[in-house]
Amino acid sequence: MTSAAATRRRLLFAGIAVAATLGGAALAWRKLRLAEVSATAEAALWTQAFDTPGSGGRLEMRSFAGRPLLLNFWATWCPPCIAELPLLDAFYRTHRSAGWQVLGLAIDQAASVRNFLQRQPVAFPIGLASQGGIELARTLGNTAGGLPFTVVFDASGKVRHRKIGQASPADLQQWAASIG
């Protein structure tokens, strides 16, 4: 084989590799992107109510209206969810005096959530979204259905920030600064 033919073959293989990489990246972006949230989905959220894991009470979403809200979808079987709960709890304890509310919606069984919260309590309220929570998260822009998923609402109830995956201290700082 001549050196010119070998060079063409290497360039062909390199081109195929680049095309495959770009195609894979585009597919991953499409799957993991956050869909836009419609005004209808935002409005529907505020009419929902969720059972609580312990007392048998209900959490009415309308009771969280008028204040900034960090809504976190999580599960006891999700390691990144468990890892971020102390961070969310610290955020709530620090920012509640400024009007912030944090609400955790567990995509889980009541008994599992109760047992978990006995070992690792949090100061913010927890609601049971069960499997319906996945669909609710999708209507709020989580097309991939991944956990944890966090949605930040401003005081008027509009979605301002969303994140699939574990929130970081930098995320929380940025969200608090942008909403105030």
C-alpha positions in Angstrom: 0.0 0.0 0.0 1.3 3.4 -0.9 1.8 6.1 1.6 -0.9 8.3 -0.1 -3.5 5.4 0.2 -2.6 4.9 3.9 -3.0 8.6 4.6 -6.4 8.7 2.8 -7.5 5.6 4.9 -6.4 7.3 8.1 -8.2 10.4 7.2 -11.4 8.4 6.4 -11.2 6.6 9.7 -10.6 9.9 11.5 -13.6 11.5 9.8 -15.8 8.5 10.7 -14.7 8.7 14.3 -15.4 12.5 14.5 -18.9 12.0 12.9 -19.7 9.2 15.4 -18.5 11.3 18.3 -20.6 14.3 17.2 -23.6 12.1 16.6 -23.3 10.5 20.0 -22.9 13.9 21.7 -26.0 15.2 19.9 -28.1 12.2 20.9 -26.9 12.6 24.6 -27.7 16.3 24.5 -31.2 15.6 23.1 -31.9 12.9 25.7 -30.6 14.9 28.7 -31.7 18.4 27.8 -34.3 20.2 30.0 -37.5 20.8 28.1 -39.2 24.1 28.3 -41.9 24.3 31.0 -45.3 25.5 29.8 -47.3 28.0 31.8 -50.0 25.3 32.1 -47.5 22.9 33.8 -46.4 25.6 36.2 -50.0 26.5 37.0 -50.9 22.8 37.5 -48.1 22.3 40.0 -49.7 24.8 42.4 -53.0 22.8 42.5 -51.2 19.6 43.7 -51.1 18.1 47.2 -48.9 15.3 48.5 -49.1 13.0 51.5 -46.4 13.3 54.1 -44.4 10.3 55.1 -44.9 10.5 58.9 -47.9 12.3 60.2 -50.5 11.3 57.6 -50.8 15.0 56.7 -50.9 16.6 53.3 -48.7 19.2 51.8 -50.7 21.6 49.6 -48.5 23.2 47.0 -50.5 26.4 47.1 -49.2 26.9 50.7 -45.7 27.4 49.2 -46.9 30.2 46.8 -45.6 33.7 47.1 -42.1 32.7 48.2 -39.0 31.4 46.4 -39.2 27.6 46.4 -36.5 25.0 45.8 -38.4 21.8 44.8 -36.2 18.7 44.9 -37.3 15.3 43.5 -35.3 12.5 45.2 -35.5 8.9 46.3 -34.0 6.8 49.1 -32.4 4.4 46.6 -30.6 7.2 44.8 -27.0 7.8 46.1 -26.6 11.4 44.6 -30.1 12.3 46.1 -29.0 11.1 49.5 -25.6 12.9 49.2 -27.3 16.3 48.4 -29.9 16.2 51.2 -27.6 17.7 53.9 -26.6 20.5 51.5 -30.3 21.3 50.8 -31.1 21.2 54.5 -28.2 23.6 55.2 -29.5 25.9 52.4 -33.0 25.8 53.9 -31.8 26.6 57.4 -29.7 29.5 56.1 -32.2 31.0 53.7 -35.6 30.4 55.3 -35.4 33.7 57.2 -35.2 35.4 53.8 -38.4 33.7 52.7 -37.0 30.7 51.0 -38.8 27.4 51.2 -37.4 23.9 50.3 -39.7 21.0 49.5 -38.5 17.5 48.9 -40.8 15.2 46.8 -39.8 11.5 47.3 -40.3 9.2 44.4 -40.5 6.3 46.8 -42.6 4.2 49.1 -43.8 5.8 52.3 -42.2 3.3 54.6 -38.8 3.7 52.9 -39.0 7.4 53.3 -40.1 7.2 56.9 -37.3 4.9 57.8 -34.7 7.0 56.0 -35.9 10.3 57.6 -35.6 8.7 61.1 -31.9 8.1 60.4 -31.3 11.3 58.5 -33.9 14.0 59.4 -34.2 17.3 57.5 -35.8 20.6 58.6 -37.7 21.1 55.3 -41.0 19.4 54.5 -41.0 16.1 52.5 -44.0 15.0 50.4 -44.6 11.6 48.8 -44.9 11.9 45.1 -44.5 8.1 44.5 -44.3 7.1 40.8 -46.5 10.1 39.8 -43.6 12.3 40.7 -41.6 11.1 37.7 -44.4 12.4 35.4 -44.6 15.7 37.4 -40.9 16.1 37.0 -41.2 15.5 33.3 -43.9 18.3 33.0 -41.4 20.6 34.8 -38.7 19.9 32.2 -37.0 16.7 33.2 -37.5 14.8 29.9 -34.8 12.2 30.9 -36.6 11.3 34.2 -33.3 11.4 36.1 -32.9 11.9 39.8 -32.1 14.0 41.7 -34.0 16.8 39.9 -34.2 20.3 41.3 -36.5 23.1 40.2 -36.3 26.6 41.6 -39.3 28.9 41.4 -39.3 32.6 42.1 -42.0 34.2 44.4 -44.4 34.6 41.5 -44.3 30.8 40.9 -42.3 30.9 37.7 -39.5 28.4 37.0 -36.2 30.1 37.1 -33.6 27.3 37.4 -33.6 23.5 36.8 -30.9 20.9 37.3 -30.8 17.2 36.7 -28.2 15.6 39.0 -26.7 16.5 42.3 -26.9 20.2 43.2 -23.6 21.8 44.3 -22.9 24.6 46.8 -22.2 26.9 43.8 -25.6 26.1 42.3 -27.4 27.0 45.5 -25.4 30.2 45.8 -26.2 31.2 42.3 -29.9 30.4 42.6 -30.2 32.3 45.9 -28.4 35.3 44.4 -30.5 35.4 41.2 -33.8 35.3 43.1 -33.0 37.1 46.3 
